[in-house]
Amino acid sequence: MAKSENQKQKLFRILEIMMRKTDEDSGLTVNEIIAELLQYGITAERKSIYSDFATLEELGFPILRLFGNPPEYTLAERIFEMPELKLLADAIQSSKFITEEKSYEIIEKLKIFAGKRSGELTRQVFVKDRLKTENATSLYTIDRIHTAIKENVRIAFGYVRYNVDKKRELRHGGKLYEVSPKALIWSNDNYYLIGFDEEVGMLKNFRVDKMYKTKILPKEASITADFTRLDPSAYGKKAFSMFGGEEMLVTFEAREDLADAVIDRFGRHAAFIKTEFGFRFSERVLLSPRFYAWVMGFSGGIRIIEPKSVRDEMSEMLKKLLKDYS
């Protein structure tokens, strides 16, 4: 019998069938594999299947023979274990950064790695009414940003916001931002670009899902001292909800029961000095409305000790709130 062009796909199709149709507890018999191959227009003899198994073993896909009569065969190792796939599916479904349509599309691709248990990846973590981004180009924007960082060049993009009519409009007077990208940070369920804004000459944060028509420019990125010295990890810790602002060393006092909250925010490196109230610690932060809101959120459980300028700013903010609600 003459071999069809599809025969060239045989080894790949066997691997795909094993990934889709088997799991760690159940496999396929040789006759079942031959029947599955026929659906792709590929004919095979029993002897050739065993030879293909040997080739797959050489390529790093060991085949496991399960007890039974006739015996079944499955993959002895998988690229992803089931708990890993569930974790990925949960993260994708619950992420508001990924559009609803793209979420389901990615999960469908993951199912090929789950074998017979692919149905377990259709989970209920994603809540239908949860706010999801409407910017379907965000994933491609991330790719362009990574390329620009690697090639040390600038990018240009439009930046949008919603107006009171719930319509998107371009910020910056409709002009494109020209930015030297430094790093991407995931914070509060959103991706943020940290970059040097060429027009105003300072570092800024931009939410990636609000960036539109991002393009790579044939211009070398800025090499200012602030830009080259920036540690993205440390910067992300200082910024609250990724709002920028003046950086300052601030000393706090907190109740003892809030040690866990402080460590969640800043990490374990800060020195805690015990006091009557609880403990003191100092951290470098970027002063912004979100920073003060974080302190206020503990209803006096965390308070600013110094510098005086930051205490005064907090005091003025509290006085304004009191006046607004009096």
C-alpha positions, 0 to 999 in steps of 0.5 A: 500500500502506497504511503500518503503524505500524512505518513510524515506526521505519524510520530507527531500524531502519536505523541498528540494522541497520547497527550490528549487521550491518556493520563497517568491511570489509563492509556490506549491499546496499540489497536486504539492508537492505530484507529486514532491515526486513521482519523488523520489519514495515517495507516500503521501496523502494530510493529511500526507503533512499537518502533515509534514508541522507541523513537519517542523514548529517544526524544525524551517522551518515555512510554509506560506500559500499563497492566491489562489484557490487551496492555495499554500505553501512556506517557510516563512523564508529562510536560505539565503535571495536573496540579500545575495545569490547574494552577495555570488555568486558575491564574488565566481565568481569574486575571482581569488583565486577559480578555474573557475571549483570550482566557478561554482560548489559552485554556483550550490550548492548555487542555492538550497537556491534560489528556483525559482529564482536560475537563478539570481545567474548566473551573469556576475561578473566573467570575463572569461579572468580574471586570476584565480588560477590553484591550485585546492587544495587551499580550502583543504590547507586552511582546513589543515592550520585551523586544524594545527592552532587549534591543535597548530602544524606545517605544511610542504609544497612545494612553487611554482613560474612561471619561464620565460618558464611559467612553475611552479617550486618549490622554496627553492631549491625544499625543503619543508618549515616547518612552524608554522601557525599563521593566514590566511589573505585575502588581494588583492584578495588572501589568505596569511598564516602568519607563523613562518619559522622554518629554518630561525627563522622568521615570513613570509607570504606565498600565499596559492594558491602557496602552494602544497602538504601541510601536517600537522606535528606531531610537536608542533608549535613554541612558540616564543614571536614574534609568540605568540604576533602577532596580525594578524589584525594589521600585515595585516594593516602594510604589503603592498601586504603582503610583509614582511620586517623590521617594523618601525614607519614612519611619512608621510605628505599628501595632504588634498584630500588624507585623504580618501586614507590614511584611506582606507589603515590604518583605522581611528585611526591615528591622523591627524595633519594639515599642509600647505601641508595638514596633517601629520600622523604616522604609523607602516609599514613593509618596502618593495618594495611594501610599497615604490611603494604605496607612489610613486603611489600618485605622490608626494601627500604622502611623507615620513618625517621621519625617515631619513633612510626611506627617503634615501631609497626612494630617492635611489629608485627614483634615480635608476628609473630616471637613468633607464628611462633617 
